């Protein structure tokens, strides 16, 4: 067995010379190449006549460069000291001073940024890494390596405000690496992921385990620029990763809700360490993989050389309150001592001491801490010394160690040891801070965040204090929440009452910081879910980290934002301006891809129509008496308001939005165009009817529009009897969609309350003209290829059980059948969707597919769904017709279970949304399918779901509008399932074509659908073929 790290390295360099040592994207480095580069670096340093065992600082931006530098420094018998380039310069200076570093290796980027001001490092000799890598290594004898050599220094958080330097021992690190290789039977076929940042000691495990075994270090290409869950999974699959080391926080990115049992085919081990692993997060993993992949929980400290206990996790451990830390590795003894220094019995809580001959050398240049933490063995002077961890634990009946917490003010945040006192001391260094306390409450199972409270000597805004802390502390030590208080609550003994400290609160002043468009609404919802906050508490201008966000949650946010919007937010840009408003701006196509930006169109007499508008316009032109495209909103007026007052409110909206002042015309060549009028005449029509005549009056208000006469909006205030007043709003679909109606509702409230509205610089006509630009046409070409691939072979038409023959000409005569889920059942559905990390829309849509598969006896089905098509952030607050149709085609396998099928639908949905701008009608043209027929060419069934936040619009304490669910009975499809989440309940309605179905049959469909929902909630692993429609054999 090797006696030093260097001997093991040399063995691998010789034995596996032709093997791939490092794989990073398209870059592959062989053992031979790594050996030569390491030798060059060692020679380049030796030529500077640097004595052996000298501290060599290393700062680089490339992970491969860190590996080159590490192996080169080892080969030269120097001491490796990594310095994270993300650290504040003051922190770097502190580290350099503490170790008296005189030689620092850095790449060109670091030399031009961190070390640009060399006067701050006047005693340091800088060595450019690229020059060292190409040094000529002379044939000289290797240094005399020893297992007792100091090999590295890593810094940990300290209570004094200054980080503690832990000096690692060569033979101790070698002992652990050899233990892991032998214990897990790792050999030269292993491909090991490299996720840990080089600034943390666990990185050495990522590097040396595969190198000493002859395997390959695989660096995820986007690890420092943004990790997206599904892309990470694809990389792990494609790269054939067999071994993962990571902290439990990062494991959530690996163990996300869209996994399939076929994922991670080569994976054998996932070694988890650094923080508490919440057992409930493993349920999804074991449901998919069982024991195919062995998860292992590890425990140890930097001071005792990485890891000292291990526990192979089993599926039944998800029922435990905590995952055990396990039992000691070889040559390690774990001691649990009570307050009197006596050994604890099983079940009793004590402080954990670790005794091993493979300790580090402890704290460099810190004798006080050394004496407090490194102690003689309490029971046997002949045994190795023990390290006092400060962790509390107990022995479980099965002999495993259970970690219970800390004695002092240390916590683990995403696997990084954090001393709260260090943060407190740093805050007290600000001249305007009188008192301070830092806490780390649990924000979710297994997750903690840093929250700081301070009493300022004079006014000190949190953001000013944050800027100060960012200049002296690493990013992971800067609290997410900084709350000023006039004084701290105290206990009777004069100590701070931590339980009485207020929880961080973020409130949004009326009209400030609220989402300004649909994109910002989506992003805010993602933040709320990740940060466990109410969306209403999140301003679009607040810093993500100020809300308690952490680095892992950043990666989760970027993944979910990509899935929900189809746009990628660059990590480095997010870190510079981590607000919702800034993110929405980053997601504009022009911002991301350098494409033409959306700008005001030149003024002219007529403007282009979008394809959506063209379709509806010419359909209306052919059927001038149809009201199929009238969008009706009806509300009960509760309170006092006159028709004149409503006219003034709506007139302000009409003046604000050009779309309400737009008319539509046909040019001489037969093409259509739209005209924006500077002003139009509008007034609310007031009617008085008997109460029993109200519905008749409502029907009488709904009439066809003349499209060449603006405004294409009408409003009626109908007073029925003495007490009832109804407001009916009728807007042509050419002007609006569902999102536009929500914008209108929000702005109506703001106008009534006197809240100023942000001026609009862009309107729908600008968007319509922008779509004609070449860059947008190129984007559509790319999306066209996606949809053509989806329909390279056409599906067979869906045949549902019907009561009548299909008429040769469709009449659109529809009817509605309503049913619902009560609040308890709705919450069960919501909880299931959250656990699977899918939307409620996806869950309900999946069950609709199952219903249609059962009714139509086919597994390949196309369902039409709406698409918001507001991918450009500027469209988020724009009135207009954006919504479109997506022909979502999903097939199921004969033995697929529900949960697998759910995620098939989820993935298909995400892909479709990424390509939602391509028009459905153009797809029909590409497929040579005629759009006009008794039935739709690709689908006759539709699904829509809307989360209605409130069933009423409250304008003031004395006035509100109570919404009616739209009762429009125009049947655009054979069968449409529409859902509304209102006040905690889910209300459904089937809108169906009366010429095909009787109400009794639709009632059966509704019963079947609810039954499917109940079956999958009871057993999410039920096979699709086992799902039964109760009573289907007796279908009328």
Secondary structure, DSSP 8 states (H G I E B T S, - for coil): --SSHHHHHHHHHHHTTTSEEEEETTEEEEHHHHHHHHHHHHHHHHTTT--TT-EEEEE-S-HHHHHHHHHHHHHTT-EEEE--TTS-HHHHHHHHHHHT--EEEE-HHHHHTTTS-GGGGTT-EEEEHHHHHT------------TTSEEEEEEE--TTSS-EEEEEEHHHHHHHHHHHHHHTT--TT-EEEE-S-TTSTHHHHHHHHHHHHT-EEEE-TTTTT---HHHHHHHHHHHT--EEEE-HHHHHHHS-TT--TTS-TT--EEEE-SS---GGGGHHHHHHHTTSSEEEEEE--GGG-S--EEEE--GGGGGSSS---BEE-TTEEEEEE-TTS-B--TT--EEEEEEETT---EETT-HHHHHHHEE--SS-TTS--EEEEEEEEEE-TTS-EEEEEESSSEEEETTEEEEHHHHHHHHHTSTTEEEEEEE--EEETTEE--EEEEEESS---HHHHHHHHHHHS-GGGS-SEEEE-SS--B-TTSSB-GGGS--------TTSSS--SHHHHHHHHHHHHHHT--GGG--TTS-TGGGT--HHHHHHHHHHHHHHHS----HHHHHHS-SHHHHHHHTSHHHHH-----------S-B---HHHHHHHHHHHH-TT--TTEEEEEEEEEE---HHHHHHHHHHHHHH-GGGGEEEEE-TTS-EEEEE-S------EEEEE-GGGHHHHHHHH-----TTSS--EEEEEEEETTTEEEEEEEEETTT--HHHHHHHHHHHHHHHHT---------HHHHHHHTTSHHHHHHHHHHHHHHHHHTSS---------SS---SS---BEEEEEEEE-HHHHHHHHHHHHHHT--HHHHHHHHHHHHHHHHHT-SEEEEEEEE----SGGGGG--S---EEEEEEEE--TT-BHHHHHHHHHHHHHHHHHTTTS-HHHHHHHTT--S-SSS-SS-SEEEEEEEES-SEEEEETTEEEEE------B-SSSEEEEEEEETTEEEEEEEEETTT--HHHHHHHHHHHHHHHHHHHH-TT-BGGG---TTGGG--
